[in-house]
């Protein structure tokens, strides 16, 4: 008779000391151990004590199913307890983030009576640390365990956002102060983002990276669907500063949930932090991204995409509030359509990525996002225009949800673990630096030539970037190609 339990194990090549002790324990108990980054079924000929004491019916059914399937059974994401907790934490914090994303822009336009340029400056402030410290952060994240970084930065962001309503109550909330808060928030988000993206490959194997990112995208889409609508309601009822409290609470909850994840991470490499060493490691990360046969063209394409996305972020809210005459609550409902589209796209992302490959899918989705902004540029200040605005948001979210997981899964599959932090932060930092450039320029041009012409420019930009990527080697990228096959 075989019995099954769960035991945490790690790759012996990356954590030799810890793994040796666990291996001795396994050999003593005559266990057949499978090394992985998660709690895996462990089969033994000895009855586990938990079975002698009974247990829940659900637990007995799961144990029986695992025994019947055997040690070679194929596992899905539901078997990875660490990823389930991580997914929950991401959903909670993502929900709050969409509340703040709308609340801060409405705060600038309505509460502080700001222009499109000032909306762009506030947007850019949150991404400025990516421009200044992005590559360096990737080096430092690759030298550290990632779970503690996620916990500390989540808790710190929650505490920082509490300052917004406090400043509003004390009548000290002004545009320069808000910009400083957003810069500090961006610095914490920079570290969190680098650790977040690099943490997923430690929770699931490479074959499940695309489904894992699809699950994260699905929960993000649900948050995007409900977050803006809730933000609009809270802003209308309480005011924009108080709506930010929802995001503060979500980060605190996320930090607690991630702190409860049990994962064995490899010890940081025993390398001294020297200026020359950090510079060499940063160059290695840059060289990996910009000399890789397929990552290079994808990275350059995403940089251009984010320039136009930064312009769109500065223009869209003033256009909706001032040109279309939407209320904050109406704007929240319209933006929620993008969340609905994102959810639908993420549900199909794994299947589409498998069928067409990440490269072709990304090209098609970027072109569809350009079409979405054509619809937004055609809207008018009446019910038909508002419906067209929501349709454009739906199409944009659908395309974004469909392409994100396959592209993320591909770029992580081609990158070795020791370079994950530097690869992710290099691409993400330069992408966010493009927002720092695009958002103020977009706001300035919108104040000069108008909101609607800028939306046409964004639409043309997205389509041009899609065409450029379609002419590159990335269009044939897919999991299982020569770059993702194990050596």
Residue pairs with C-beta under 8 A, 6 or more apart in sequence:
1 45
1 47
2 43
2 44
2 45
2 67
3 43
3 44
3 45
3 46
3 47
3 48
3 51
3 63
3 67
4 41
4 42
4 43
4 44
4 63
4 66
4 67
5 41
5 42
5 44
5 48
5 50
6 39
6 40
6 41
6 42
7 22
7 26
7 31
7 33
7 39
7 40
7 42
8 22
8 38
8 39
8 262
8 263
8 264
9 19
9 22
9 33
9 34
9 35
9 36
9 40
9 264
10 18
10 19
10 22
10 35
10 36
10 37
10 264
10 266
11 19
11 35
11 36
11 37
11 266
12 19
12 20
12 23
12 35
14 266
14 417
15 264
15 266
15 267
18 264
19 35
22 33
23 33
26 33
26 42
29 44
29 46
30 44
30 45
30 46
31 42
31 43
31 44
32 42
32 43
32 44
32 71
33 42
34 40
34 41
34 42
34 71
36 205
37 82
37 201
37 202
37 203
37 204
37 205
37 263
37 264
38 79
38 80
38 81
38 82
38 83
38 203
38 204
38 263
39 80
39 81
39 82
39 262
40 75
41 66
41 71
41 73
43 67
43 70
43 71
51 63
55 63
66 73
76 208
76 211
77 83
77 84
77 204
77 208
77 211
77 212
77 215
78 84
80 203
80 204
80 208
81 262
82 203
82 261
82 262
82 263
83 200
83 203
83 204
83 212
85 257
85 258
85 260
85 261
86 199
86 200
86 203
86 257
86 258
86 261
87 215
87 216
87 219
88 257
89 154
89 253
89 254
89 255
89 257
89 258
90 196
90 216
90 219
90 220
90 254
91 219
91 220
91 222
91 223
92 250
92 253
92 254
92 257
93 154
93 250
93 251
93 253
93 254
94 219
94 220
94 223
94 224
94 227
94 250
95 222
95 223
95 226
95 227
95 246
95 250
96 227
96 246
96 247
96 248
96 249
96 250
96 251
97 223
97 227
97 247
97 250
98 223
98 224
98 226
98 227
98 228
98 231
98 339
99 227
99 228
99 230
99 231
99 234
99 243
99 244
99 246
99 247
100 161
100 231
100 243
100 244
100 246
100 247
101 227
101 228
101 231
102 227
102 228
102 231
102 232
102 235
102 243
102 317
102 328
102 331
102 332
102 335
103 231
103 234
103 235
103 240
103 241
103 243
103 244
103 247
104 122
104 178
104 182
104 240
104 244
105 119
105 122
105 123
105 317
106 231
106 235
106 240
106 317
106 321
106 328
106 331
107 178
107 240
107 241
108 114
108 118
108 119
108 122
108 175
108 178
109 119
109 317
109 318
109 321
109 322
110 235
110 240
110 321
110 328
111 168
111 173
111 239
111 240
111 241
112 118
112 173
112 174
112 175
112 178
114 122
114 175
115 318
115 443
115 447
116 314
116 315
116 318
116 442
116 443
116 444
116 446
116 447
116 451
117 314
117 440
117 443
117 444
117 446
117 447
118 175
118 443
119 314
119 317
119 318
119 439
119 443
120 310
120 313
120 314
120 439
120 440
120 441
120 442
120 443
120 444
121 175
121 179
121 439
121 440
121 443
122 175
122 178
122 179
122 182
123 310
123 313
123 314
123 435
123 439
124 310
124 435
124 436
124 437
124 439
124 440
125 179
125 180
125 182
125 183
125 186
126 182
126 183
126 185
126 186
126 189
127 186
127 432
127 433
127 435
127 436
127 439
128 183
128 186
128 436
129 183
129 186
129 187
129 189
129 190
130 186
130 190
130 428
130 429
130 430
130 431
130 432
130 433
130 436
131 429
131 432
131 433
131 436
133 187
133 190
133 429
134 190
134 425
134 426
134 428
134 429
134 430
134 432
134 433
135 282
135 285
135 286
135 422
135 425
135 426
135 429
136 278
136 282
137 190
137 191
137 194
137 425
137 429
138 194
138 282
138 285
138 421
138 422
138 423
138 424
138 425
138 426
138 429
139 278
139 281
139 282
139 285
139 421
139 422
140 278
141 149
141 191
141 194
141 195
141 198
141 421
141 422
141 425
142 198
142 281
142 418
142 419
142 420
142 421
142 422
143 268
143 269
143 271
143 273
144 195
144 268
145 265
145 267
145 268
146 195
146 198
146 199
146 202
146 265
146 421
147 195
147 199
147 258
147 259
147 261
147 263
147 265
149 191
149 192
149 194
149 195
150 192
150 195
150 196
150 199
150 255
150 258
151 255
151 258
151 259
152 255
153 188
153 189
153 191
153 192
153 195
154 192
154 251
154 252
154 254
154 255
154 258
155 251
155 252
155 255
156 188
157 185
157 188
157 189
157 192
157 248
157 251
158 248
158 249
158 250
158 251
158 252
158 255
159 248
159 252
160 181
160 184
160 185
160 188
161 185
161 244
161 245
161 247
161 248
161 251
162 245
162 248
163 181
164 173
164 178
164 181
164 241
164 244
165 241
165 242
165 244
165 245
167 173
167 177
167 181
167 241
168 239
168 241
168 242
173 241
190 425
190 429
190 432
193 424
193 425
193 428
194 421
194 424
194 425
194 428
195 421
197 408
197 412
197 420
197 424
197 428
198 420
198 421
198 424
200 209
200 212
200 213
200 216
200 412
201 209
201 412
201 417
201 420
202 263
202 265
202 417
203 212
203 261
203 263
204 212
206 412
206 413
206 484
209 408
209 409
209 412
209 413
210 349
210 350
210 353
210 354
210 405
210 406
210 408
210 409
210 410
210 479
211 350
211 405
212 409
213 349
213 404
213 405
213 408
213 409
214 346
214 347
214 349
214 350
214 405
216 405
217 342
217 345
217 346
217 349
217 401
217 404
217 405
218 343
218 346
218 347
218 401
220 342
220 346
221 339
221 340
221 341
221 342
221 343
221 344
221 345
221 346
221 397
221 401
222 339
222 343
223 339
224 335
224 336
224 338
224 339
224 342
224 343
224 397
225 336
225 339
225 340
225 342
225 343
226 336
226 339
227 336
227 339
228 331
228 332
228 333
228 335
228 336
228 339
229 329
229 332
229 333
229 335
229 336
230 246
230 332
231 243
231 246
231 328
231 332
232 327
232 328
232 329
232 330
232 331
232 332
232 333
233 329
233 332
234 242
234 243
234 246
235 243
235 328
235 329
235 332
236 327
236 328
236 329
240 328
269 418
271 277
281 422
282 422
284 419
284 422
285 419
285 421
285 422
285 423
285 425
285 426
286 422
286 426
288 295
288 415
288 419
288 422
288 423
288 426
289 295
289 296
289 299
289 423
289 426
289 427
290 296
290 299
292 414
292 483
293 473
293 483
294 359
294 410
294 414
294 473
294 474
294 476
294 477
294 481
294 483
295 411
295 414
295 415
295 423
297 469
297 472
297 473
297 474
298 362
298 407
298 411
298 469
298 472
298 474
298 477
299 426
299 427
299 430
301 366
301 465
301 468
301 469
301 472
301 474
302 427
302 431
303 430
303 431
303 434
304 434
304 461
304 465
304 468
305 366
305 431
305 462
305 465
306 431
306 432
306 434
306 435
306 438
307 434
307 435
307 437
307 438
307 461
308 438
308 457
308 458
308 461
308 462
308 465
309 434
309 435
309 438
309 458
310 434
310 435
310 436
310 437
310 438
310 439
310 442
311 438
311 439
311 441
311 442
311 445
311 454
311 457
311 458
311 461
312 373
312 442
312 455
312 458
313 435
313 439
313 442
314 438
314 439
314 440
314 442
314 443
314 446
315 442
315 443
315 446
315 451
315 454
315 455
315 458
316 376
316 455
317 331
318 446
318 451
319 446
319 451
319 452
319 455
320 326
320 331
320 334
320 389
321 328
321 331
322 451
323 381
323 451
323 452
324 379
324 380
324 381
324 385
324 386
324 389
325 381
326 334
326 386
326 389
330 386
333 390
334 386
334 389
334 390
334 393
335 393
337 390
337 391
337 393
337 394
337 397
338 393
338 394
338 396
338 397
338 400
339 397
340 394
340 397
341 393
341 394
341 395
341 396
341 397
341 398
341 399
341 400
341 401
342 397
342 398
342 400
342 401
343 397
343 401
344 398
344 401
345 365
345 397
345 398
345 399
345 400
345 401
345 402
345 403
346 401
346 402
346 404
346 405
347 401
348 402
349 401
349 402
349 403
349 404
349 405
349 406
350 405
350 406
352 361
352 402
352 406
353 361
353 405
353 406
353 409
353 410
353 478
353 479
354 479
356 364
356 478
357 406
357 476
357 477
357 478
357 479
357 481
358 403
358 406
358 407
358 409
358 410
358 477
358 478
358 479
359 469
359 474
359 475
359 476
359 477
359 478
360 475
360 476
361 402
361 403
361 406
361 407
362 403
362 406
362 407
362 469
362 474
363 466
363 469
363 470
363 475
364 399
364 403
364 466
365 399
365 400
365 402
365 403
366 399
366 403
366 462
366 463
366 465
366 466
366 469
367 462
367 463
367 466
367 467
368 395
368 396
368 398
368 399
369 395
369 396
369 399
369 400
369 462
369 466
370 459
370 460
370 461
370 462
370 463
370 466
371 395
371 459
371 463
372 392
372 393
372 395
372 396
372 399
372 459
373 392
373 396
373 455
373 456
373 458
373 459
373 462
374 392
374 456
374 459
375 388
375 389
375 391
375 392
375 395
376 388
376 389
376 392
376 393
376 455
376 459
377 452
377 455
377 456
377 459
378 388
379 385
379 386
379 388
379 389
379 392
380 388
406 479
409 479
410 477
410 478
410 479
410 484
411 423
411 427
412 420
412 423
412 424
413 479
413 484
414 483
414 484
415 423
442 454
445 454
445 457
446 454
469 475
477 483
